[in-house]
Amino acid sequence: MTKEGKQEWLLIFYSVPSHPVSSRMKIWRKLVRSGAVQLKGAVYIIPATDEHQEFFQWLIGEVRSLGGDGAFFRSSAIETMSDAEVRELFISQISEEYRGLDKAVAALEQKVQSIRKGTKLQNKSSLTGELAKAARDFEDIRKRDFFSSTTGEAVEKRMQQLQSGLKGLDKTGPGEAATISPKRAEKYQNRVWITRKKPFVDRMASAWLIKRFIDRNATFKFIEERELNTSGPDTTAFDLRNGEFTHVGELCTFEVLVKAFGIRDRAVKQIAEIVHDLDVKDEKYKNAGTAGVEEILLGIRKTSKNDSDALERGMSVFEMLYQSKT
């Protein structure tokens, strides 16, 4: 479908008996799978093509076999809406589908990123399989993307980058053994703790841990990874590749800090399990609170004014989580 030129539409309306409910759901699912959009009540619309016309003919036959009735017709215009407004209905509906897929792609990106930071790659074929499923889902959605939404283009680009990143894991090596040198907190006072931009789970939790248990006067700064070598004295890098504190073996940065500074606190241990599962995504602990924490942190990421605001709000979440467990 193109955005230019005169567009023709197919509109279908139907009714089926209210019972059994499964009959109504069956027809509705098929309409959704076709990419049709609900226009009004039981009226659905789809761009006019020979394939869609054949589908509607077949669907009306099925509706009648279920004891219902319906009809469809072709129109070159919807009198109460412009073509642009109708197209926007399709774009809005398909964008929601793409956003659902984008969450799965984001989760894969986090896994790849964790491996790059040092987490041992246990099963590359599993990651490859997840990416292949995402690719199949993308192609399935794209069949219903009649007007080439920008959301779909963005998801496709992200998947291509993920595919390249996954290929690059072959060069990463098997990962380090989880040997962590002990550190003394008194040598890490009044530091500027530097980390990557756009903080999320591991960086938020690690910053909270630093401020509460290691360096109460800590300040935080965000940099690009390539800027690490230009950082000044009295700075300590965390959750950065080649930083002093980052992933080691299968441990996330939060866990590394806990071990390095010998923090023995039951509540911190429970938080470490949540952070590990969210960051490494290996479902090692399967802590019941994991999903809820992730939803809150996603909300913070979406609504924060800047990286500093996101980090502060994320640290507050982990403080409240800590208090709930002590």
TORRODO-723580 format. One record per residue (C-alpha): y, z negated, x negated; residue number from 1. Coordinates in pm, 1 decimal. Each point is the difference from the previous one (the first is absolute). Example, Ala and Ser with C-alpha at 12.3 -4.5 7.8 and 13.67 -1.06 7.14 Angstrom:
atom v = -450.0, w = -780.0, u = -1230.0, pos = 1 .
atom v = 344.0, w = 66.0, u = -137.0, pos = 2 .
END
This chain:
atom v = 0.0, w = 0.0, u = 0.0, pos = 1 .
atom v = 349.8, w = 66.9, u = -121.3, pos = 2 .
atom v = 321.1, w = -179.6, u = 80.7, pos = 3 .
atom v = 182.0, w = 328.2, u = 57.3, pos = 4 .
atom v = -38.5, w = 251.0, u = 282.4, pos = 5 .
atom v = -84.6, w = -37.6, u = 366.8, pos = 6 .
atom v = -278.8, w = -244.7, u = 65.5, pos = 7 .
atom v = -238.6, w = 16.4, u = 292.2, pos = 8 .
atom v = -174.8, w = -306.9, u = 132.8, pos = 9 .
atom v = -317.2, w = -80.2, u = 190.4, pos = 10 .
atom v = 23.8, w = -285.4, u = 249.9, pos = 11 .
atom v = -302.6, w = -165.3, u = 156.8, pos = 12 .
atom v = -15.5, w = -250.6, u = 283.7, pos = 13 .
atom v = -309.3, w = -159.1, u = 142.1, pos = 14 .
atom v = -147.1, w = -294.8, u = 183.8, pos = 15 .
atom v = -340.6, w = -157.5, u = -26.8, pos = 16 .
atom v = -154.7, w = -285.5, u = 204.2, pos = 17 .
atom v = 110.8, w = -342.9, u = -121.8, pos = 18 .
atom v = -362.8, w = -103.5, u = -39.9, pos = 19 .
atom v = -174.8, w = 8.2, u = -228.3, pos = 20 .
atom v = 286.7, w = -64.0, u = -243.5, pos = 21 .
atom v = -199.7, w = 168.7, u = -274.3, pos = 22 .
atom v = 52.2, w = 338.9, u = 169.7, pos = 23 .
atom v = 377.6, w = -33.6, u = -16.4, pos = 24 .
atom v = -15.5, w = -116.5, u = -362.2, pos = 25 .
atom v = -225.1, w = 290.0, u = -91.4, pos = 26 .
atom v = 254.1, w = 257.3, u = 122.0, pos = 27 .
atom v = 290.4, w = -188.0, u = -155.4, pos = 28 .
atom v = -170.0, w = -15.7, u = -341.6, pos = 29 .
atom v = -65.0, w = 372.7, u = 2.6, pos = 30 .
atom v = 364.7, w = 71.1, u = 79.5, pos = 31 .
atom v = 112.3, w = -226.5, u = -283.3, pos = 32 .
atom v = -244.9, w = 162.2, u = -241.1, pos = 33 .
atom v = 137.0, w = 340.7, u = 91.9, pos = 34 .
atom v = 353.1, w = -108.2, u = -93.4, pos = 35 .
atom v = 135.2, w = 17.3, u = 356.0, pos = 36 .
atom v = 292.8, w = -227.8, u = 78.8, pos = 37 .
atom v = 49.4, w = -190.5, u = 323.4, pos = 38 .
atom v = 306.2, w = 141.1, u = 174.4, pos = 39 .
atom v = 7.6, w = -184.3, u = 330.7, pos = 40 .
atom v = -271.8, w = -208.6, u = 164.3, pos = 41 .
atom v = -321.0, w = 203.1, u = -13.9, pos = 42 .
atom v = 181.2, w = 312.8, u = -122.2, pos = 43 .
atom v = -69.5, w = 100.6, u = -360.6, pos = 44 .
atom v = 154.6, w = 278.6, u = -205.7, pos = 45 .
atom v = -109.3, w = 197.0, u = -304.1, pos = 46 .
atom v = 126.8, w = 313.6, u = -176.8, pos = 47 .
atom v = -141.8, w = 313.0, u = 164.4, pos = 48 .
atom v = -273.4, w = 169.2, u = -201.3, pos = 49 .
atom v = -319.8, w = 177.5, u = 100.2, pos = 50 .
atom v = -200.6, w = -288.8, u = -143.0, pos = 51 .
atom v = 192.8, w = -260.4, u = 199.3, pos = 52 .
atom v = -26.1, w = 207.5, u = 318.2, pos = 53 .
atom v = -376.2, w = 19.8, u = -39.7, pos = 54 .
atom v = -12.9, w = -375.9, u = -60.0, pos = 55 .
atom v = 197.1, w = -72.9, u = 319.5, pos = 56 .
atom v = -226.7, w = 231.6, u = 202.1, pos = 57 .
atom v = -303.4, w = -185.0, u = -128.7, pos = 58 .
atom v = 164.1, w = -341.1, u = 59.6, pos = 59 .
atom v = 89.5, w = 79.5, u = 363.3, pos = 60 .
atom v = -365.2, w = 92.1, u = 52.6, pos = 61 .
atom v = -105.6, w = -337.3, u = -137.5, pos = 62 .
atom v = 257.3, w = -181.1, u = 216.8, pos = 63 .
atom v = -150.0, w = 166.2, u = 309.8, pos = 64 .
atom v = -351.6, w = -91.3, u = -107.9, pos = 65 .
atom v = 113.6, w = -363.4, u = -2.2, pos = 66 .
atom v = 119.5, w = 26.5, u = 362.0, pos = 67 .
atom v = 363.8, w = 62.2, u = -81.8, pos = 68 .
atom v = 229.0, w = 299.9, u = 7.3, pos = 69 .
atom v = 279.6, w = 154.2, u = -202.8, pos = 70 .
atom v = 173.9, w = 312.4, u = -115.8, pos = 71 .
atom v = 205.4, w = 132.1, u = -287.3, pos = 72 .
atom v = 266.1, w = 264.0, u = -46.1, pos = 73 .
atom v = 200.5, w = 172.8, u = -270.3, pos = 74 .
atom v = 377.3, w = -35.2, u = -16.9, pos = 75 .
atom v = 270.0, w = 132.5, u = -230.1, pos = 76 .
atom v = 231.4, w = -292.5, u = 78.0, pos = 77 .
atom v = 7.5, w = -357.9, u = 125.0, pos = 78 .
atom v = 303.7, w = -10.0, u = 224.1, pos = 79 .
atom v = 92.7, w = -362.3, u = -71.4, pos = 80 .
atom v = -57.5, w = 14.5, u = -376.4, pos = 81 .
atom v = 88.4, w = 233.8, u = -284.2, pos = 82 .
atom v = -271.0, w = 138.7, u = -227.3, pos = 83 .
atom v = 137.3, w = -219.3, u = -278.9, pos = 84 .
atom v = -43.5, w = -311.2, u = 213.7, pos = 85 .
atom v = -355.9, w = 96.0, u = 88.5, pos = 86 .
atom v = -81.2, w = 66.0, u = -366.4, pos = 87 .
atom v = 135.5, w = -344.5, u = -82.8, pos = 88 .
atom v = -262.0, w = -152.4, u = 231.6, pos = 89 .
atom v = -272.6, w = 165.7, u = -205.8, pos = 90 .
atom v = 158.8, w = -97.8, u = -331.0, pos = 91 .
atom v = 36.7, w = -362.3, u = 109.9, pos = 92 .
atom v = -363.1, w = -19.8, u = 113.6, pos = 93 .
atom v = -145.2, w = 159.2, u = -312.1, pos = 94 .
atom v = 221.9, w = -207.3, u = -228.3, pos = 95 .
atom v = -160.3, w = -315.1, u = 138.3, pos = 96 .
atom v = -340.0, w = 137.6, u = -94.3, pos = 97 .
atom v = 120.0, w = 82.3, u = -349.2, pos = 98 .
atom v = 146.4, w = -348.3, u = -43.0, pos = 99 .
atom v = -338.0, w = -151.3, u = 81.0, pos = 100 .
atom v = -158.1, w = 214.1, u = -271.2, pos = 101 .
atom v = 282.6, w = -83.3, u = -240.5, pos = 102 .
atom v = -101.4, w = -368.9, u = 12.1, pos = 103 .
atom v = -349.8, w = 92.5, u = -118.4, pos = 104 .
atom v = 146.3, w = 213.5, u = -279.4, pos = 105 .
atom v = 228.0, w = -287.4, u = -104.2, pos = 106 .
atom v = -302.2, w = -229.6, u = -25.6, pos = 107 .
atom v = -173.0, w = 252.1, u = -227.6, pos = 108 .
atom v = 312.3, w = 25.2, u = -213.6, pos = 109 .
atom v = -4.6, w = -376.6, u = -49.7, pos = 110 .
atom v = -361.2, w = 15.2, u = -114.4, pos = 111 .
atom v = 78.8, w = 273.0, u = -252.7, pos = 112 .
atom v = 305.8, w = -191.2, u = -119.7, pos = 113 .
atom v = -205.6, w = -317.5, u = -45.6, pos = 114 .
atom v = -252.7, w = 190.4, u = -211.3, pos = 115 .
atom v = 278.3, w = 142.7, u = -212.6, pos = 116 .
atom v = 127.3, w = -352.7, u = -60.7, pos = 117 .
atom v = -338.8, w = -110.9, u = -125.7, pos = 118 .
atom v = -227.3, w = -72.2, u = 294.8, pos = 119 .
atom v = -346.5, w = 127.4, u = -82.1, pos = 120 .
atom v = -100.8, w = 316.0, u = 182.2, pos = 121 .
atom v = -324.3, w = -98.3, u = 168.7, pos = 122 .
atom v = -82.8, w = 311.1, u = 195.0, pos = 123 .
atom v = 209.1, w = 312.1, u = -30.8, pos = 124 .
atom v = -221.7, w = 186.9, u = 244.3, pos = 125 .
atom v = 97.5, w = -251.8, u = 268.1, pos = 126 .
atom v = 368.9, w = 68.8, u = -60.8, pos = 127 .
atom v = -66.7, w = 372.9, u = -4.1, pos = 128 .
atom v = -184.4, w = -30.8, u = 330.4, pos = 129 .
atom v = 289.0, w = -189.9, u = 158.5, pos = 130 .
atom v = 243.2, w = 266.1, u = -116.2, pos = 131 .
atom v = -227.2, w = 275.1, u = 132.6, pos = 132 .
atom v = -7.5, w = -172.4, u = 339.4, pos = 133 .
atom v = 378.9, w = -25.2, u = -3.0, pos = 134 .
atom v = 17.8, w = 370.3, u = -81.4, pos = 135 .
atom v = -228.9, w = 81.7, u = 293.2, pos = 136 .
atom v = 210.0, w = -216.2, u = 230.0, pos = 137 .
atom v = 312.1, w = 176.8, u = -124.1, pos = 138 .
atom v = -144.6, w = 343.0, u = 73.0, pos = 139 .
atom v = -105.3, w = -118.2, u = 345.2, pos = 140 .
atom v = 352.9, w = -119.8, u = 76.9, pos = 141 .
atom v = 158.5, w = 311.4, u = -147.2, pos = 142 .
atom v = -186.3, w = 214.0, u = 255.0, pos = 143 .
atom v = 213.4, w = -170.7, u = 265.6, pos = 144 .
atom v = 321.7, w = 19.0, u = -202.6, pos = 145 .
atom v = 129.7, w = 309.5, u = 177.6, pos = 146 .
atom v = 354.3, w = -23.1, u = -138.3, pos = 147 .
atom v = -56.2, w = -110.0, u = -361.7, pos = 148 .
atom v = 145.0, w = -350.3, u = 11.0, pos = 149 .
atom v = 174.5, w = -133.4, u = -309.6, pos = 150 .
atom v = -214.5, w = -314.9, u = 26.7, pos = 151 .
atom v = -310.3, w = 210.8, u = -51.1, pos = 152 .
atom v = 153.3, w = 172.6, u = -300.9, pos = 153 .
atom v = 79.2, w = -337.6, u = -156.9, pos = 154 .
atom v = -354.5, w = -129.4, u = 57.8, pos = 155 .
atom v = -148.7, w = 315.9, u = -148.7, pos = 156 .
atom v = 214.0, w = -35.7, u = -312.4, pos = 157 .
atom v = -100.5, w = -365.0, u = -33.9, pos = 158 .
atom v = -367.6, w = 91.6, u = 28.0, pos = 159 .
atom v = 35.2, w = 268.0, u = -267.0, pos = 160 .
atom v = 158.0, w = -253.3, u = -235.2, pos = 161 .
atom v = -279.1, w = -244.8, u = 77.0, pos = 162 .
atom v = -260.5, w = 265.5, u = -76.8, pos = 163 .
atom v = 162.7, w = 59.2, u = -340.9, pos = 164 .
atom v = 13.1, w = -373.0, u = -64.5, pos = 165 .
atom v = -365.9, w = -40.9, u = 85.0, pos = 166 .
atom v = -96.8, w = 274.5, u = -244.0, pos = 167 .
atom v = 200.6, w = -178.9, u = -267.4, pos = 168 .
atom v = -212.6, w = -313.3, u = 33.6, pos = 169 .
atom v = -267.4, w = 162.6, u = -214.7, pos = 170 .
atom v = 233.2, w = -62.1, u = -294.2, pos = 171 .
atom v = 63.9, w = -362.0, u = 87.5, pos = 172 .
atom v = -310.6, w = -147.7, u = -156.2, pos = 173 .
atom v = -232.4, w = -268.9, u = 130.0, pos = 174 .
atom v = 260.5, w = -279.0, u = 11.5, pos = 175 .
atom v = 46.1, w = -314.6, u = -204.1, pos = 176 .
atom v = -210.6, w = -307.7, u = 13.8, pos = 177 .
atom v = 178.7, w = -280.9, u = 182.9, pos = 178 .
atom v = 92.6, w = -196.3, u = -315.3, pos = 179 .
atom v = 336.5, w = -169.4, u = 45.8, pos = 180 .
atom v = 181.3, w = -197.4, u = -267.3, pos = 181 .
atom v = 130.0, w = -341.0, u = 111.6, pos = 182 .
atom v = 379.3, w = -39.2, u = 23.2, pos = 183 .
atom v = 233.1, w = -300.1, u = 6.2, pos = 184 .
atom v = 260.1, w = -3.5, u = 275.0, pos = 185 .
atom v = 262.1, w = -171.8, u = -219.0, pos = 186 .
atom v = 19.9, w = 313.7, u = -212.7, pos = 187 .
atom v = 88.0, w = 211.6, u = 304.3, pos = 188 .
atom v = 307.5, w = -179.9, u = 130.2, pos = 189 .
atom v = 327.1, w = 160.6, u = 114.9, pos = 190 .
atom v = -148.5, w = 345.8, u = -37.1, pos = 191 .
atom v = 91.9, w = 329.4, u = 162.9, pos = 192 .
atom v = -329.3, w = 114.3, u = 152.2, pos = 193 .
atom v = -9.2, w = 376.1, u = 31.0, pos = 194 .
atom v = -225.9, w = 205.2, u = 222.0, pos = 195 .
atom v = -24.3, w = 332.8, u = 179.1, pos = 196 .
atom v = 229.9, w = 103.8, u = 280.7, pos = 197 .
atom v = -102.2, w = -16.5, u = 367.6, pos = 198 .
atom v = -184.6, w = -334.3, u = -21.8, pos = 199 .
atom v = -299.6, w = -58.6, u = 219.2, pos = 200 .
atom v = -293.0, w = -241.0, u = 23.0, pos = 201 .
atom v = -88.6, w = -73.4, u = -364.8, pos = 202 .
atom v = 358.9, w = -1.9, u = -126.8, pos = 203 .
atom v = 127.3, w = -211.0, u = 291.0, pos = 204 .
atom v = -279.9, w = -253.6, u = -42.0, pos = 205 .
atom v = 32.8, w = -3.9, u = -379.5, pos = 206 .
atom v = 375.8, w = -56.6, u = 18.9, pos = 207 .
atom v = -59.4, w = -292.8, u = 237.2, pos = 208 .
atom v = -260.1, w = -146.0, u = -238.3, pos = 209 .
atom v = 233.5, w = 38.8, u = -299.2, pos = 210 .
atom v = 290.4, w = -169.0, u = 175.9, pos = 211 .
atom v = -208.7, w = -286.8, u = 139.1, pos = 212 .
atom v = -242.3, w = -81.0, u = -282.1, pos = 213 .
atom v = 122.8, w = 161.2, u = -322.8, pos = 214 .
atom v = 375.5, w = 60.3, u = -28.7, pos = 215 .
atom v = 212.5, w = -159.4, u = 272.6, pos = 216 .
atom v = 313.6, w = 166.4, u = -137.1, pos = 217 .
atom v = -158.3, w = 344.4, u = -10.3, pos = 218 .
atom v = 204.9, w = 303.9, u = 94.8, pos = 219 .
atom v = -149.5, w = 335.2, u = 85.3, pos = 220 .
atom v = 93.6, w = 354.0, u = -93.5, pos = 221 .
atom v = -148.6, w = 332.1, u = 110.1, pos = 222 .
atom v = -53.0, w = 293.1, u = -234.5, pos = 223 .
atom v = -186.0, w = 328.2, u = -31.3, pos = 224 .
atom v = -314.5, w = -27.0, u = -213.4, pos = 225 .
atom v = 150.7, w = 232.6, u = -261.3, pos = 226 .
atom v = 283.5, w = -251.1, u = -49.5, pos = 227 .
atom v = -230.0, w = -278.5, u = -120.6, pos = 228 .
atom v = 67.6, w = 63.4, u = -368.9, pos = 229 .
atom v = 375.0, w = -33.1, u = 53.6, pos = 230 .
atom v = -13.8, w = -348.8, u = 152.1, pos = 231 .
atom v = 188.2, w = -269.4, u = -190.9, pos = 232 .
atom v = -96.7, w = -342.0, u = -140.0, pos = 233 .
atom v = -98.1, w = -286.9, u = 229.1, pos = 234 .
atom v = -164.6, w = 245.2, u = 236.1, pos = 235 .
atom v = -361.1, w = -6.3, u = 113.2, pos = 236 .
atom v = -166.0, w = 294.5, u = 172.5, pos = 237 .
atom v = -250.3, w = -49.5, u = 278.8, pos = 238 .
atom v = -197.9, w = 243.2, u = 215.6, pos = 239 .
atom v = 109.6, w = 280.3, u = -229.3, pos = 240 .
atom v = -226.4, w = 217.2, u = -209.5, pos = 241 .
atom v = 6.7, w = -147.2, u = -353.2, pos = 242 .
atom v = 187.8, w = -302.8, u = 132.9, pos = 243 .
atom v = -87.7, w = -347.2, u = -129.1, pos = 244 .
atom v = -153.0, w = -96.8, u = 334.0, pos = 245 .
atom v = -171.8, w = 273.3, u = 199.0, pos = 246 .
atom v = -344.9, w = 93.9, u = 130.7, pos = 247 .
atom v = -286.3, w = -94.9, u = -231.9, pos = 248 .
atom v = -347.9, w = 122.7, u = 82.9, pos = 249 .
atom v = -51.6, w = -61.1, u = 371.3, pos = 250 .
atom v = 279.3, w = -257.5, u = 25.1, pos = 251 .
atom v = 338.1, w = 74.6, u = 156.9, pos = 252 .
atom v = 321.1, w = -123.3, u = -164.7, pos = 253 .
atom v = 17.5, w = -311.8, u = 219.2, pos = 254 .
atom v = -349.5, w = -102.7, u = -110.8, pos = 255 .
atom v = 85.3, w = 69.5, u = -363.9, pos = 256 .
atom v = 306.2, w = -228.7, u = 19.5, pos = 257 .
atom v = -207.6, w = -275.1, u = 164.3, pos = 258 .
atom v = -260.1, w = 15.7, u = -277.4, pos = 259 .
atom v = 248.7, w = 41.0, u = -286.0, pos = 260 .
atom v = 201.7, w = -306.7, u = 98.9, pos = 261 .
atom v = -299.4, w = -205.4, u = 110.4, pos = 262 .
atom v = 126.4, w = -55.8, u = 353.1, pos = 263 .
atom v = -258.5, w = -211.1, u = 180.1, pos = 264 .
atom v = 106.7, w = -25.4, u = 360.7, pos = 265 .
atom v = -230.6, w = 44.9, u = 296.9, pos = 266 .
atom v = 266.0, w = 171.3, u = 213.7, pos = 267 .
atom v = 91.5, w = 237.4, u = -283.0, pos = 268 .
atom v = -366.8, w = 92.1, u = -34.1, pos = 269 .
atom v = -12.6, w = 91.8, u = 369.7, pos = 270 .
atom v = 316.4, w = 206.8, u = -30.4, pos = 271 .
atom v = -147.9, w = 173.8, u = -305.4, pos = 272 .
atom v = -290.5, w = 120.0, u = 213.5, pos = 273 .
atom v = 238.8, w = 154.1, u = 253.0, pos = 274 .
atom v = 212.8, w = 165.0, u = -268.3, pos = 275 .
atom v = -308.6, w = 136.1, u = -175.9, pos = 276 .
atom v = -142.9, w = 160.5, u = 313.5, pos = 277 .
atom v = 336.1, w = 152.0, u = 98.1, pos = 278 .
atom v = 83.2, w = 132.0, u = -346.2, pos = 279 .
atom v = -337.6, w = 98.5, u = -144.6, pos = 280 .
atom v = -150.8, w = 91.6, u = 339.3, pos = 281 .
atom v = -359.8, w = -66.6, u = -98.5, pos = 282 .
atom v = -62.6, w = -241.8, u = 292.1, pos = 283 .
atom v = -128.6, w = -256.1, u = -249.1, pos = 284 .
atom v = 104.4, w = -308.2, u = 196.6, pos = 285 .
atom v = 51.5, w = 129.0, u = 355.0, pos = 286 .
atom v = 244.0, w = -282.7, u = 73.1, pos = 287 .
atom v = 78.0, w = -26.5, u = 371.6, pos = 288 .
atom v = 376.2, w = -20.6, u = -59.4, pos = 289 .
atom v = 27.2, w = 318.5, u = -202.5, pos = 290 .
atom v = 91.9, w = 246.9, u = 275.3, pos = 291 .
atom v = 270.8, w = -223.0, u = 147.0, pos = 292 .
atom v = 169.2, w = -49.9, u = -336.4, pos = 293 .
atom v = -2.5, w = 372.6, u = -66.7, pos = 294 .
atom v = 164.6, w = 76.4, u = 335.9, pos = 295 .
atom v = 281.3, w = -246.2, u = -71.4, pos = 296 .
atom v = 60.3, w = 139.2, u = -349.9, pos = 297 .
atom v = 2.4, w = 355.9, u = 134.4, pos = 298 .
atom v = 268.1, w = -108.2, u = 245.4, pos = 299 .
atom v = 202.9, w = -148.4, u = -285.3, pos = 300 .
atom v = -32.3, w = 319.0, u = -203.4, pos = 301 .
atom v = 123.9, w = 210.6, u = 291.9, pos = 302 .
atom v = 297.0, w = -220.8, u = 90.2, pos = 303 .
atom v = 128.7, w = -124.6, u = -335.6, pos = 304 .
atom v = 342.1, w = 108.7, u = -126.6, pos = 305 .
atom v = -115.5, w = 38.7, u = -361.3, pos = 306 .
atom v = -269.3, w = -105.5, u = -246.1, pos = 307 .
atom v = 152.7, w = -345.2, u = -60.7, pos = 308 .
atom v = 15.0, w = -68.2, u = 372.1, pos = 309 .
atom v = -362.4, w = 112.5, u = 43.8, pos = 310 .
atom v = -116.7, w = -221.1, u = -287.0, pos = 311 .
atom v = 181.4, w = -308.6, u = 127.8, pos = 312 .
atom v = -134.5, w = 42.5, u = 351.2, pos = 313 .
atom v = -350.6, w = 67.2, u = -131.4, pos = 314 .
atom v = 17.0, w = -314.7, u = -215.5, pos = 315 .
atom v = 99.6, w = -198.0, u = 310.9, pos = 316 .
atom v = -313.2, w = 124.2, u = 177.2, pos = 317 .
atom v = -220.1, w = -122.9, u = -283.2, pos = 318 .
atom v = 180.5, w = -334.8, u = -6.7, pos = 319 .
atom v = -67.6, w = -45.0, u = 371.5, pos = 320 .
atom v = -358.9, w = 109.3, u = -53.1, pos = 321 .
atom v = -31.7, w = -256.3, u = -279.2, pos = 322 .
atom v = 142.4, w = -277.0, u = 215.2, pos = 323 .
atom v = -244.2, w = 83.1, u = 278.6, pos = 324 .
atom v = -290.9, w = -51.2, u = -238.3, pos = 325 .
atom v = 107.9, w = -323.7, u = -167.8, pos = 326 .
END
